[in-house]
């Protein structure tokens, strides 16, 4: 059977076109968005084994018990979730802790929800007349917002998330109340996220499992649009707190996380939390660790070690 030159030419061009289109789509999948779930747009192959973490979970429990015996830990909770259709495990994942600066993430989400309908909102300028001279966190950033300096709302959100700036947080909170004096938009966000029941105080308690769900909603584009999910996660990935989860993974592995610290002055106990997404190559996972003890440096070291153990376990399953 003869095939004409014209047909052969068509098949070559057509085949080349398909390859070019596939390459373009692959490049688009890789380049358009960095932090949200690629599997919602792109096909891909699994890169790690998906069996349960039963034995490994016992290793984490043993480590936590050891730190309790050593006096470095009073209490701790861990929640892990493979974000690529993989297993989940938790250790006291429903135990409550004081969220502290973890509450800055819902405030960011509240503003981004508003900006989806009114993008110009993020360009509005605010000016802080007086910074808080009293409250100074233990893990304090070297970057600060300045008094009597105009900042866009987006710049203040970035300062609140990347540098955990408390003055930016309170400025944004006050402005939100001015935007909607008759409706508590932040409380509404809490309720939508399932974080706090209507009768509770805003600064209530959260568990690792409860809080970790925020990152899953962002990753899977289930709460904000693609653009604002990406914006939120990119800000979280720029966090300059690197003593916890980020310290436990290899250099160059992105971690989109938020930490929080709190001192209970009635007994001088400290709480330190770090929750977020570790972008293991082609298989991101969610990890949230909340710990209570007497020394912030020791608590950060415990979070770092747990993060390192989890990363090593995930890496050991690579296909």
N, C-alpha and C positions, 0 to 999 in steps of 0.2 A: 504493500500500500504506500503510495507516494504522498508526501506532505510538501506542499508548495513552500517556496522561500518566504512568501508573505505570511503564511501561517507560523512558520518557524520564528520569523521576526516578531510577530505578535506575541508568541509565547514567551520569548526572551524578554520583551519589553514589559509584558504583563507580570512575569515572575519578578523582574527587577522592581516593578512598582510595588508589589506585595512586600518584598524585603525592605524597600525604602519606607513604606508605611509602617511596618512592624518596628523598624529601627526608630522612626519618629515617635511612635506611641510609647516605646520603651524609654526613649529619652525624655518624653513628656512625663511619664510616670515617675522617673527618677528626679526630674528637675523642678516640676511645678510646686510640689509640696514636700517638705522634709520631715515634718513631725506628725502629721495625721496618718491614719491607717491606709496604706497603699493598696491593700487587698479590696478596698471598697471601689477602686478604680482599675486595678491591674491584677493580672493573674501572676501567680508565683508558686514556687515549690517550697515545701517545708524543709527547714534546714537543721532542726533538732528533733530528737526522739520525743514522743509525746506521752510517755508513761508517767504514772503518778509519782509524787515526791514523798512517799511514806517513810522510807528509810532516811532520806535527807532531812525531813522535818524533825525526826528524832535527834539528829545531830544538832540542829538549831536549839531544840529544847534543852539538850545536854549542855550546850554552850551557855545558854541563859541561866540555867541552874548553877553552873560553875561560877558565873559572875556574881550571882546572889550569894553564894558561899564565900566568895572573896570580898564581899562587902561593897562592890562597885555598883551593884544594881539592886534596887528595891523591887521593881516591877517592870515588865516589858511585854510588848505585843508585836506580832509580825503578821503581815498579810501579803501574799504573793499571788500574782495572776499572770500566766502566759497569755499575752495579747494576740497570739496567732493560733487561736482555737486550741489552746493547750490546757493543762491541768491548773488547779488552784489549790493552795493550802494556806491555812491560817493557824496562828498560835495565840490564844486568848484574843482573837481578832474582834470580839464583841466587847472587850473591856474598855471602859471609858477613860479618857484623859482630857485635860484642859487643852483646847485647840490653840490658844494664843494666836500667833501670827499666821497660822494656817487659814484663819478667817479672811485674810487679805485676798485669797483667790476668789471666793464668792463675790466680793466687792468688784473685782476686775470683771467677772462674768456679768454682773449687773450692768456695768457701763457698756460692755460690748453688746449686750442684748439691745440696749437703747440705741447704740451706734449703728446697728444693723438697719434701723429705720431712719436714723438721723446721723449720717456719717460726720457731719460738721461738728457734732457734739465734742468729738475728740480733739478738735482744733481750738476749742474755747480756752481762754487763758484764765488761770487762777493765780492769786498772789497770797502768800502766807505772811501775815504781819508779824507773828511771833512764834518761834519754835519752842517746843517743849524742853525746858532746861533741866528737868528732873529725871525722866525715865531714860536710862541708857542701857540697852540690852547687852548681855555678855558677849555674844557674837555680833559685833557691830561692824558694819561696812565702813570702808574708808571714803565712800562717796556719800555726800549729803546734799539735800536741797538747801537753798539759801533763803533767808528772810527778804521780804520786799523785792522779790524777783519774780517776774511773770513766767509761769510754766503752762504749757498746754496740758489738757486733761490726759492726753496720751503719755506725755512725759512724766506726769505724776504717777500714772498707773505703772509705767516702767520702773520708776524709782521705788514704788511700793513693792513690786514683785522681784525685781532683780536685786535690789539692795535692802529689801525688807524695811523700807523707810517708814517709820511710824508717823512722822509729821505729814508725809504725803497721804498716808491712810486716813488720818483724821480730817485733812483738808478735803479729800474726796468724799468722805462720809458726810461731812457738813454740807458740801455742795449738792450731794444727792438729796438731802433733806430739803434743800431750797428748791430743787427741781420739782420735787413731788412732796409738798408739805402735808398733804392729806392722805398719802398712801406710802407705806413703808416698803419701798422697792427691794431693799436688801433682804428684809425678812421674807418677802415673797420669793426671792431667789433661793433662800435657805429651804423653804417649804418645797419648791419645785425640785430641788436636789435631794430631798428626803433627808436632810441633815438634822433639822431641829423641829420639834413639834411646836404647834402654835402657842402653847402655854409656857414654853421655856424661855429663859433669858437668852439674849443673843450670844453672850459669852458663856455658853453652857459646856457640855462635854460631848466628845466625839470618840468613835472607835476607829481603829485602823481600817476595818472593812468599810465602814460608812464613808470615811473621808476619801479613801482610794477610788470610790466610784466616780468622783469628779474627773479624775484623769482618764478613766475609761470613756466617759461621756465625751470628753474633748477629743480623744484619740479616734473614736468611732463617729465623730461629727454628729452626735446625738443631741446636743444642747445648743450649740452655735452653728452658724454656717461654716463652710469650708475655710473661707478667708479668715474669719474671726477665731475659729478653732486653731488654725495655724498660727495666728498672731499670738494667741494666749500661750500656746505651747512653746513658741519661739522665745517669748519673754521668760517663761519658766526655765527654759534651757540655758538662758543667759545668767541665771542666778549666781551670785558670787560667793554663796555659802558652799564651800567645797570640803568641809571636814566630815561630812556624813556619808550619804549614798555615793556621791561623786568620788570620794576618796577611796572607795572600795572597788572601783572598776578601772580598767586600763586607761591610760591617757588617750584622749582622742575619741572615746566613746561618749556621745551626748547623753546628758541626763536632764530631763525636764522635771524639776522638783521644787518643792516649797518646804521650808523648815519653820519650826516654831519653838520658842523656849518660854518657860514660865517658872517663877519661883513662888512657892507657897510659904509665905512669911510666918505662918503659924508654927511650922516645924522645920523651916529652912530647906525643905526638899525641893529638888529641881526636876523639871520635866523637859525633855528635848525630843522633838519629833522631826522626821524627815520622810517625805512621801513623794513619789513621782514615777516617771517612766524611764527605765534604762533602755537605751536604744541599742541592744545587742544586735549585731549585723543581721539584717533580714528577719529578725525575730525579737522585737521589743517585748519587754516584760514590765509589769507593774510591781513596785515594791514599796510598802509603807511600814515604817518602824517607829514605834512610840515607846519611850523608856522613861523611868523615874528613878532618881538616885540622889546623891549628895554632891556631885561634882560634874560640872558641864563638860569638862575636858574628857573625863572618863566615859560619860554618856555618849559623846561624839565618837569616841574610839570604839565603843560597843556597836554603834550603828555602822561604822566603817567596816568592822570585822564581819558583821552579818551580811552587809552588802557584798563584801569580797567572797564570802562563802557561797552566797546565792549565785553570783556571777560565775564562779568556778564550776558550780554544779551544772548550770545551764550550758556552759562551754564544753563540759565533759560529755554532753549528749549530742554534740554536733555530728551530723551525718557525713 
